[in-house]
Amino acid sequence: MTARRVLLFGHGIAASRSPSMMNQAFAAMEVSARYESCDVGVDEFQRVFADAMANENVVGANVTAPHKLAVLTLCDAIHPLAARIGAANVVYRHDGRTVACNTDAEGCVRALRDEGVGVHGMNAVILGAGGAARAVAVGLAHAGARHVAVVARRIDRANDVALRASGVGSDASAYPWARLPEALARAELVVQATGARDERFMGQTLERAFESVPAGVVAMDLGYVPAQTPWLVAARARGLRTVNGLGMLAHQGALALRHWFGRGLSADRMRRLLDVDEASG
């Protein structure tokens, strides 16, 4: 019997922990499947995705940057939550059709809850306006955040993300980078959802970027390579509580397994797989 396949579509994904986590999960579930990375640029994504999903051995996929928005146009159906978010990170098959869905939104909220962070009633600031930021904004709004502020280089994209959050019920607003201090002034939770992973952020040093963040704020970075990203190191130096993206990765992976195979492992088990992998590395 030919092993089933699950693919990870993205670009610049060599550091992704998903392949190791998922292949360990498949083994633990005794599922005859393998999880494979497919690094593909924007220009080739449509063709490569279509060719891959035409293979019946491919039971589903994860989708990461920069393809989370484009994949919506390539599937036969879109789950309502993914449509609300305007981005998908999981594709699965149902009755012979490909379905785009989103497990990032719930994965983020659950990861924060694991850290004792109750989102309900909080003022949240999201940095970025891409696919991950869209999911986090809608997820936080759905979980009852009082206000969701979106800060991005392009104000039109920030406005779009804020509109999606407000459509779920939260008060939301959009800010350009230049107004970052204003957005941060009343923050209780700040989520770094951009691709920035170096010592400078938004054209300034990380220390300067954190000057406007009130004490006691929770700072989350969706990144996890390294586990303490420069952004989280700067947040901790400011005295903030920090959360990296590994918990979110574990939760969204646990949710994805159920879409692909109808069963799966707990998020706790998925996180332990990540911990074992990190220790062995």
C-alpha positions as CSV (number, residue, x, y, z in Angstrom):
1,M,0.0,0.0,0.0
2,T,1.4,3.4,-1.0
3,A,1.9,5.7,2.0
4,R,-0.3,8.7,2.2
5,R,1.3,12.1,2.0
6,V,0.7,15.4,3.7
7,L,2.5,18.4,2.3
8,L,3.7,21.7,3.7
9,F,3.6,24.5,1.2
10,G,5.6,27.7,1.9
11,H,8.7,29.6,0.9
12,G,11.8,29.8,3.1
13,I,10.6,27.0,5.3
14,A,13.8,25.1,6.0
15,A,13.6,25.9,9.7
16,S,10.0,24.7,10.1
17,R,9.5,22.3,13.0
18,S,6.3,21.0,11.4
19,P,7.8,18.1,9.4
20,S,9.5,16.5,12.5
21,M,6.4,17.1,14.7
22,M,4.0,15.7,12.2
23,N,6.0,12.6,11.2
24,Q,6.4,11.8,14.9
25,A,2.7,12.2,15.3
26,F,1.9,9.9,12.4
27,A,4.2,7.3,13.9
28,A,2.5,7.6,17.3
29,M,-0.9,7.3,15.7
30,E,0.3,4.3,13.6
31,V,-0.8,6.1,10.5
32,S,0.9,5.1,7.2
33,A,1.7,8.6,6.0
34,R,4.6,10.9,5.6
35,Y,4.8,14.7,5.9
36,E,6.9,16.5,3.3
37,S,8.1,20.1,2.8
38,C,7.4,21.7,-0.5
39,D,9.3,25.0,-0.7
40,V,7.7,27.0,-3.6
41,G,7.7,30.6,-4.6
42,V,4.7,32.7,-5.3
43,D,4.9,32.4,-9.1
44,E,4.9,28.6,-9.1
45,F,2.5,28.0,-6.2
46,Q,-0.7,27.6,-8.1
47,R,0.8,25.0,-10.5
48,V,2.6,23.0,-7.9
49,F,-0.3,23.0,-5.5
50,A,-2.8,21.9,-8.2
51,D,-0.4,19.1,-9.4
52,A,0.1,17.9,-5.9
53,M,-3.6,17.8,-4.9
54,A,-4.4,16.0,-8.1
55,N,-2.6,13.0,-6.5
56,E,-5.0,11.0,-4.5
57,N,-2.3,9.9,-2.1
58,V,-2.0,13.5,-0.9
59,V,-4.6,13.6,1.8
60,G,-4.0,17.2,2.8
61,A,-1.6,20.0,3.4
62,N,-0.4,22.8,5.7
63,V,0.1,26.1,4.0
64,T,2.3,28.9,5.4
65,A,3.7,32.2,4.3
66,P,3.5,33.5,1.6
67,H,0.6,31.3,0.4
68,K,-2.1,31.5,3.1
69,L,-4.2,33.9,1.1
70,A,-3.7,32.5,-2.4
71,V,-4.6,29.0,-1.4
72,L,-8.2,30.1,-0.8
73,T,-8.7,30.5,-4.6
74,L,-7.3,27.1,-5.4
75,C,-9.6,24.9,-3.2
76,D,-13.1,23.6,-4.0
77,A,-14.6,24.9,-0.8
78,I,-13.7,27.2,2.0
79,H,-14.6,26.7,5.7
80,P,-16.6,29.7,7.0
81,L,-13.9,30.6,9.6
82,A,-11.2,30.6,6.9
83,A,-13.5,32.8,4.7
84,R,-13.9,35.2,7.7
85,I,-10.2,35.3,8.2
86,G,-9.3,35.5,4.5
87,A,-6.5,33.0,4.9
88,A,-6.1,29.3,5.3
89,N,-3.3,27.2,6.8
90,V,-4.8,23.7,6.4
91,V,-6.3,21.9,3.3
92,Y,-8.1,18.6,3.7
93,R,-10.3,16.4,1.5
94,H,-14.0,15.9,2.1
95,D,-16.2,13.9,-0.3
96,G,-13.5,14.2,-3.0
97,R,-13.3,18.0,-2.7
98,T,-10.4,20.1,-1.3
99,V,-11.4,22.3,1.6
100,A,-9.4,25.2,2.9
101,C,-9.7,25.9,6.6
102,N,-7.8,27.7,9.4
103,T,-6.5,26.2,12.6
104,D,-4.2,29.2,13.4
105,A,-6.9,31.3,15.0
106,E,-8.0,28.7,17.6
107,G,-4.4,27.5,17.9
108,C,-3.2,30.9,19.1
109,V,-6.1,31.4,21.6
110,R,-5.5,27.9,23.1
111,A,-1.8,28.4,23.3
112,L,-2.3,31.7,25.3
113,R,-4.8,29.9,27.6
114,D,-2.2,27.3,28.2
115,E,0.1,30.1,29.5
116,G,-2.7,31.4,31.8
117,V,-3.5,34.3,29.5
118,G,-7.3,34.8,29.3
119,V,-8.0,36.8,26.2
120,H,-11.5,37.9,27.1
121,G,-11.7,41.6,27.9
122,M,-8.1,42.3,26.9
123,N,-6.7,45.1,24.7
124,A,-4.6,43.3,22.1
125,V,-2.1,44.8,19.6
126,I,-1.2,42.7,16.5
127,L,1.9,43.6,14.5
128,G,1.5,42.6,10.9
129,A,-1.3,42.2,8.4
130,G,-0.5,38.9,6.6
131,G,-2.2,35.5,6.8
132,A,-1.1,34.8,10.4
133,A,-2.0,38.2,11.6
134,R,-5.5,37.8,10.1
135,A,-6.0,34.5,11.9
136,V,-4.8,35.9,15.2
137,A,-7.0,39.0,15.0
138,V,-10.2,37.0,14.3
139,G,-9.2,34.4,16.9
140,L,-8.7,37.0,19.6
141,A,-11.9,38.8,18.6
142,H,-13.9,35.6,18.7
143,A,-12.4,34.8,22.2
144,G,-13.8,38.1,23.5
145,A,-10.9,40.6,23.2
146,R,-12.2,44.1,24.1
147,H,-10.1,45.8,21.4
148,V,-7.9,44.6,18.6
149,A,-5.4,47.1,17.2
150,V,-3.5,46.2,14.0
151,V,-0.2,47.8,13.2
152,A,1.2,47.3,9.7
153,R,3.4,49.0,7.1
154,R,0.4,49.2,4.7
155,I,-2.6,50.9,6.3
156,D,-5.0,49.4,3.8
157,R,-4.0,45.9,4.8
158,A,-4.2,46.9,8.5
159,N,-7.7,48.3,7.9
160,D,-8.7,45.0,6.2
161,V,-7.5,42.9,9.2
162,A,-9.2,45.3,11.7
163,L,-12.4,45.0,9.7
164,R,-12.3,41.2,9.9
165,A,-11.9,41.4,13.7
166,S,-14.7,43.9,14.2
167,G,-16.9,41.7,12.1
168,V,-16.6,39.0,14.8
169,G,-17.7,41.5,17.5
170,S,-14.6,43.2,18.9
171,D,-13.8,46.9,18.7
172,A,-10.9,47.2,16.3
173,S,-8.6,49.8,14.7
174,A,-5.8,50.1,12.3
175,Y,-2.5,52.0,12.7
176,P,0.5,52.6,10.4
177,W,4.0,51.8,11.7
178,A,4.6,55.5,12.5
179,R,1.8,55.4,15.1
180,L,3.1,52.3,16.9
181,P,3.6,54.1,20.3
182,E,-0.1,55.2,20.2
183,A,-1.3,51.7,19.5
184,L,0.9,50.2,22.2
185,A,0.0,52.7,24.9
186,R,-3.0,50.7,26.2
187,A,-1.9,47.2,25.2
188,E,-2.3,44.2,27.5
189,L,-1.3,41.7,24.9
190,V,1.1,42.3,21.9
191,V,1.4,39.6,19.2
192,Q,4.4,39.8,16.8
193,A,2.9,38.3,13.6
194,T,5.3,39.7,11.0
195,G,8.2,37.9,9.3
196,A,10.7,40.2,11.1
197,R,13.2,38.0,13.0
198,D,16.3,40.2,13.3
199,E,17.7,42.8,15.8
200,R,15.8,45.7,14.2
201,F,12.1,46.0,13.9
202,M,10.0,48.5,12.0
203,G,13.1,50.5,11.1
204,Q,14.2,50.9,14.7
205,T,16.0,49.0,17.4
206,L,13.9,46.5,19.4
207,E,14.7,48.4,22.6
208,R,13.2,51.5,21.1
209,A,10.2,49.7,19.8
210,F,9.3,48.5,23.3
211,E,9.6,51.9,25.0
212,S,5.9,52.5,24.7
213,V,4.8,49.1,26.0
214,P,3.3,49.3,29.5
215,A,4.6,47.1,32.2
216,G,2.8,43.8,32.8
217,V,2.0,43.2,29.1
218,V,2.1,39.7,27.6
219,A,4.3,39.6,24.5
220,M,3.8,36.8,22.1
221,D,6.0,36.1,19.0
222,L,4.5,33.6,16.5
223,G,8.1,32.7,15.6
224,Y,10.0,30.0,17.4
225,V,13.4,29.8,15.8
226,P,15.3,30.4,18.0
227,A,12.9,29.6,20.9
228,Q,13.7,33.0,22.3
229,T,13.6,35.3,19.3
230,P,15.3,38.7,19.4
231,W,11.9,40.2,19.8
232,L,11.1,38.1,22.8
233,V,14.6,38.8,24.3
234,A,13.9,42.5,24.0
235,A,10.4,42.1,25.6
236,R,11.8,40.1,28.5
237,A,14.5,42.8,29.0
238,R,11.6,45.3,29.3
239,G,10.1,43.1,32.0
240,L,7.3,41.7,29.9
241,R,5.9,38.2,30.1
242,T,6.8,36.3,26.9
243,V,5.3,33.5,24.9
244,N,6.8,32.0,21.7
245,G,5.0,30.3,18.8
246,L,5.6,26.6,19.7
247,G,2.4,26.3,21.7
248,M,0.4,27.6,18.8
249,L,2.2,25.3,16.4
250,A,1.3,22.3,18.6
251,H,-2.4,23.3,18.9
252,Q,-2.9,24.0,15.2
253,G,-1.1,20.7,14.4
254,A,-3.4,18.8,16.7
255,L,-6.5,20.4,15.1
256,A,-5.1,19.7,11.6
257,L,-4.7,16.0,12.3
258,R,-8.4,15.6,12.9
259,H,-9.2,17.2,9.6
260,W,-6.8,14.9,7.7
261,F,-7.5,11.6,9.5
262,G,-10.6,12.1,11.7
263,R,-8.5,11.5,14.8
264,G,-5.3,12.7,16.3
265,L,-3.2,13.5,19.4
266,S,-3.7,16.0,22.1
267,A,-1.9,19.4,21.9
268,D,0.0,18.4,25.0
269,R,1.3,15.3,23.2
270,M,2.2,17.4,20.2
271,R,4.1,19.8,22.3
272,R,6.0,17.0,24.0
273,L,7.1,15.8,20.5
274,L,8.5,19.3,19.8
275,D,10.3,19.2,23.1
276,V,11.8,15.8,22.4
277,D,12.9,17.0,19.0
278,E,14.5,20.1,20.4
279,A,16.3,18.2,23.1
280,S,17.7,15.7,20.6
281,G,18.8,18.5,18.3
